[in-house]
Amino acid sequence: MNEPILFALLLSFFAGAATAVGGVLAFIVKRENLAALAVGLGLSAGVMIYVSFMELLPQGALSLTKQLGDRPGQWLSTGLFFGGILIAWGIDYFLPSHHVQMHTFDPADKLKRVGLVTAIVLAVHNFPEGLATFMATLKSPALGISVGVAVALHNIPEGIAVALPVFHATGSRKQAFAYSVLSGLAEPIGALMGFLLLRHFLHETVFGVLFALIAGLMVYIALDELLPTAHEYGEGHHVIWGVIGGMGVMAVSLLIFS
């Protein structure tokens, strides 16, 4: 396995491992301290929105216009962006809700079920994110690092969402942490499977299609999942400053690594 592929896989693993960080934070941060969670969710949303519109979608459009011409490439990249949104919506529609209420806690069996369902649903979401990180890194290590950071920040509150209900249901830190880690393993698995399936087709057009689709996926996740949840657990100003901070972090990282 050559170095670019190994680096892409390691970066996907790093992004997925961030759920473990969330799993640890679930035991450290007090349940009442929801302002920190709101800021973190806003930060994640800002990172994902910024990298989608400033890097992934432009890179996808550039790749497609090189191969197909300006107008066809622009139209196709735009259509694929909204296609990615539809794919993300379809995942939400056909999978059970993984919304986690953190204000009050119901009986243990229900809480444990919430944690398990959350872990399964997040694993499905993490699969294309792992592929996104992998493909972006193969295309450009700087872009891959940016996407990896965006996905990792997004995965920290996901780890909290998995670990917290399981912990309160079972009283077992080990079990709660294990579920948060397992949900994140879908990232490197998605990267590896994507490589095995697409390694003979990795050319400019495929990169363009994937980047445009992934931009739509990430924007949907930010708008439909992260921001509504952030507003539920924190004041509006907490959320918006988190979003702006996430955009600032991503803007600086892109300037540094590009």
TAGI-V717648 format. One record per residue. PSI is psi in whole degrees, -180 to 180 (999 if undefined). OMEGA is omega in radians with two decimals (none if undefined). Layout:
[[PSI,OMEGA] [PSI,OMEGA]]
This chain:
[[125,-3.08] [168,-3.00] [-44,3.13] [-40,3.14] [-43,3.12] [-42,3.13] [-40,3.12] [-41,3.11] [-41,3.13] [-38,3.13] [-38,3.07] [-39,3.10] [-41,3.10] [-45,-3.13] [-42,3.13] [-34,-3.11] [-15,3.13] [-23,3.06] [-30,3.10] [-35,3.08] [-44,3.07] [-38,3.11] [-38,3.10] [-44,-3.12] [-30,3.13] [-26,-3.14] [-13,-3.07] [-48,-3.09] [132,3.11] [146,-3.13] [-33,-3.10] [-18,-3.07] [68,-3.07] [-16,3.11] [-40,3.13] [-39,3.11] [-41,3.14] [-44,3.12] [-42,3.13] [-41,3.10] [-41,3.08] [-41,3.09] [-46,3.14] [-42,3.13] [-44,3.13] [-42,3.11] [-46,-3.06] [-41,3.14] [-45,-3.09] [-48,-3.08] [-28,3.12] [-48,-3.07] [-29,-3.06] [-20,-3.08] [-58,-2.99] [-52,-3.12] [-45,3.06] [-39,3.11] [-41,3.10] [-44,3.13] [-40,3.13] [-45,3.14] [-42,-3.09] [-36,3.11] [-31,3.07] [-38,-3.07] [-33,-2.99] [-11,-3.05] [163,-3.01] [-60,-3.05] [-50,3.12] [-40,-3.13] [-42,3.13] [-44,3.13] [-43,-3.11] [-43,3.14] [-39,3.10] [-45,3.11] [-40,3.13] [-36,3.08] [-50,3.12] [-27,3.03] [-39,3.07] [-38,3.07] [-43,3.13] [-37,3.11] [-46,3.13] [-40,3.09] [-40,3.13] [-40,3.10] [-44,3.12] [-38,-3.05] [-41,-3.04] [-12,3.09] [152,3.14] [155,-3.13] [138,3.09] [25,3.09] [133,-3.07] [118,3.07] [125,-3.08] [-1,-3.14] [-42,-3.12] [158,-3.06] [124,-3.12] [-176,3.12] [156,-2.97] [-42,-3.08] [-37,3.12] [-41,3.13] [-43,-3.13] [-40,3.11] [-41,3.10] [-44,3.13] [-42,-3.13] [-45,3.12] [-41,3.11] [-44,-3.13] [-42,-3.13] [-47,-3.11] [-42,3.13] [-34,3.08] [-40,3.09] [-42,3.10] [-37,-3.05] [-22,-3.12] [-55,3.11] [-26,3.10] [-38,3.07] [-41,3.08] [-39,3.13] [-47,-3.14] [-43,-3.12] [-50,-3.09] [-40,3.12] [-38,-3.13] [-39,3.08] [-38,3.14] [-45,-3.11] [117,3.12] [-37,3.13] [-44,3.11] [-40,3.13] [-41,3.10] [-42,3.14] [-47,3.12] [-41,3.13] [-42,3.10] [-43,3.14] [-47,-3.12] [-40,3.14] [-45,3.11] [-38,3.12] [-32,-3.06] [-21,-3.13] [-54,3.08] [-26,3.06] [-42,3.10] [-38,3.08] [-43,-3.10] [-30,3.11] [-47,-2.97] [-38,-3.00] [-51,3.14] [-35,3.12] [-41,3.14] [-45,-3.12] [-22,3.11] [-38,-3.01] [-24,-3.05] [6,-3.09] [113,3.07] [-38,-3.12] [-45,-3.12] [-44,3.13] [-44,3.13] [-40,-3.13] [-42,3.13] [-39,3.13] [-38,3.11] [-44,-3.11] [-37,3.12] [-32,-3.14] [-19,-3.13] [-17,3.10] [-23,3.14] [-61,3.13] [-29,3.08] [-43,3.08] [-41,3.12] [-47,-3.10] [-44,3.13] [-39,3.09] [-41,3.12] [-45,-3.11] [-36,-3.11] [-31,-2.99] [3,-3.01] [-25,3.13] [-1,-3.08] [18,-3.06] [86,3.04] [-180,-2.97] [-41,-3.10] [-42,3.13] [-43,3.09] [-44,-3.14] [-45,3.14] [-47,-3.10] [-42,-3.12] [-42,3.14] [-42,3.10] [-45,-3.08] [-35,3.07] [-44,3.10] [-43,3.11] [-47,-3.06] [-38,3.11] [-41,3.12] [-46,-3.14] [-43,-3.14] [-45,-3.04] [-36,-3.03] [-29,-3.05] [-55,-2.98] [-50,-3.06] [-45,3.09] [-40,3.12] [-40,3.11] [-43,-3.14] [-28,3.13] [-35,-3.03] [-2,-3.13] [169,3.10] [159,-3.10] [-40,-3.11] [-33,3.06] [-45,-3.07] [-49,-3.05] [-37,3.09] [-31,3.02] [-43,3.12] [-48,-3.13] [-40,3.10] [-41,3.10] [-41,3.09] [-40,3.13] [-43,3.11] [-45,-3.12] [-38,3.12] [-45,3.14] [-43,-3.13] [-38,3.10] [-38,3.12] [-37,-3.12] [-46,-3.00] [-10,-3.12] [999,none]]
